[in-house]
């Protein structure tokens, strides 16, 4: 069984890999992402999947790309 800390670390790795243009952190029970734009845009979420969805939508709207999560693993 994976510990909550290990699961959170894995989620951070995957999100940072998929969305390299954002600074993504977990603090005090909330997930946050900040864009590098001027002015920067900030997203907050209670779960990594919610943050992932928000960033995916932002990338669609801004014409950006999303890096594949799995790196070719099956």
C-alpha positions as CSV (number, residue, x, y, z in Angstrom):
1,X,0.0,0.0,0.0
2,X,1.3,3.5,-0.9
3,X,1.5,6.0,1.8
4,X,-0.3,9.3,1.5
5,X,3.0,11.2,1.4
6,X,4.4,8.9,-1.4
7,X,1.1,9.3,-3.4
8,X,1.3,13.1,-3.0
9,X,5.0,13.2,-4.2
10,X,4.1,11.0,-7.2
11,X,1.2,13.4,-8.1
12,X,3.6,16.4,-7.8
13,X,6.1,14.6,-10.2
14,X,3.4,13.8,-12.7
15,X,1.8,17.3,-12.7
16,X,5.2,19.0,-13.0
17,X,6.2,16.7,-15.9
18,X,2.9,17.2,-17.7
19,X,2.8,21.0,-17.1
20,X,6.4,22.3,-17.0
21,X,5.3,25.9,-17.6
22,X,3.7,26.1,-14.2
23,X,5.0,26.2,-10.6
24,X,3.0,23.5,-8.8
25,X,3.0,23.0,-5.0
26,X,1.1,21.3,-2.3
27,X,0.7,23.2,1.0
28,X,-1.7,23.1,3.9
29,X,-4.0,20.6,2.2
30,X,-4.3,22.5,-1.0
31,X,-2.8,22.2,-4.4
32,X,-1.7,25.4,-6.3
33,X,-0.3,26.2,-9.7
34,X,1.1,29.5,-10.9
35,X,1.7,30.4,-14.5
36,X,4.8,32.2,-15.6
37,X,2.8,34.9,-17.5
38,X,2.6,38.6,-16.8
39,X,0.5,38.9,-14.7
40,X,0.7,35.4,-13.4
41,X,-2.4,33.3,-13.1
42,X,-3.0,31.2,-10.0
43,X,-5.2,28.0,-9.7
44,X,-6.2,26.3,-6.5
45,X,-7.6,22.8,-6.0
46,X,-8.4,20.3,-3.2
47,X,-7.1,17.4,-5.3
48,X,-4.4,16.8,-7.8
49,X,-6.9,15.6,-10.4
50,X,-8.9,18.8,-10.1
51,X,-5.7,20.9,-10.5
52,X,-4.8,18.7,-13.5
53,X,-8.2,19.4,-15.1
54,X,-7.8,23.1,-14.6
55,X,-4.4,23.2,-16.1
56,X,-5.5,21.1,-19.0
57,X,-8.3,23.5,-19.7
58,X,-5.9,26.5,-19.4
59,X,-3.5,24.9,-21.9
60,X,-6.4,24.3,-24.4
61,X,-7.5,27.9,-24.1
62,X,-4.0,29.3,-24.5
63,X,-2.9,27.0,-27.4
64,X,-0.3,25.3,-25.2
65,X,0.7,21.6,-25.2
66,X,0.5,18.9,-22.5
67,X,3.5,16.6,-22.1
68,X,2.5,12.9,-22.0
69,X,2.4,11.6,-18.4
70,X,3.7,8.0,-18.9
71,X,6.7,8.6,-21.0
72,X,5.9,5.6,-23.3
73,X,5.3,3.1,-20.5
74,X,2.4,0.8,-20.8
